[in-house]
Amino acid sequence: MNEKEAFGSVVRSFRHALGLSQEDLAEDAGIHRTYIGAVERGERNISLLNIYALARALGTTAGELLKEADKLLAE
C-alpha cells in the first residue's frame, strides 16, 4: 500500500462510518464525485486544499486523516 492508497482507504472508512455516498461527500466537500472515487482508489495525488475540504465534510481534521493513513502505512 502506498501513501495515496492509504489516504484513500481512510477517506472511504470515514465516509462509510458516516453512512455517506461518494456523491454526498462530494457535495458536502465541494468536490466532484469522480474525484472522490479516484482519491479513494489511490489514483489521485490529492491537494492540500482538497484534504482540508474532505476533512471538514467528514467532521474531522486534516491531521486526523493523515494520522490514520500513517497508521495504515506502518502496518
N, C-alpha and C positions, 0 to 999 in steps of 0.2 A: 504494500500500500504506500502510495506517495502522499505528499502534502495536500495536493488538490483532492485526491480521493478521500483522505481523512477528513478534510474540512467538509466536503460534500456529504459524507456519511453523517457527520454531526448535524448539519443543517437538516437533513432528512429525518434524523432521530428527533430533533426538537420539533419539527413540523408535525410528525406523526403524533408525538406526545400531546400536541395541542389540537389534534384532530383536524388539521388544515389540509386542504388540497394544495397542489402546486399553484393552481390558479388563485386560490385565496391568498396564499403567501405572496405571490407576485403582486396582486392588487394592493395588499397592505404595505408592501415594501416599495411600490412604485417601480417595479422591475418586470420585464416581460416574462411570461410563463416559460417560454422555451429556454430562456437564460437560466431560470431556476433549475430546470431539468438538467441542463448542461453542467451547472455547478454541482448538483447532487451526484452526477455521474463522474465527476472529477475531470471534466473536459475543458473547463474554463479556468483561467488564471484570474480569479476574481479581484476586482479593485478594492482598495481600502474603503472608498465611499459606499460600495455595494455591501461590503461586510458590515458596516455600521447600519445600513438600511435594513439588511436582513436581521441583524441583532435586535433592532427596535421592533420590527414586525413580529419577532419571535419572543418578545418580552424578556430579553436578556441583554448581555453586553457583548461587545466585540471580543473583549478579553476572555469571557467565559467560553465563547465558541472556539477561540483559538486554543484555550487551555484544554478543552475536551479533545480537540484534534491532536494536540501534542500527546495526550494520554494514549490515543489510538496508535500513534506513530511509535511510542515507546514499547508497545506490546510485542 
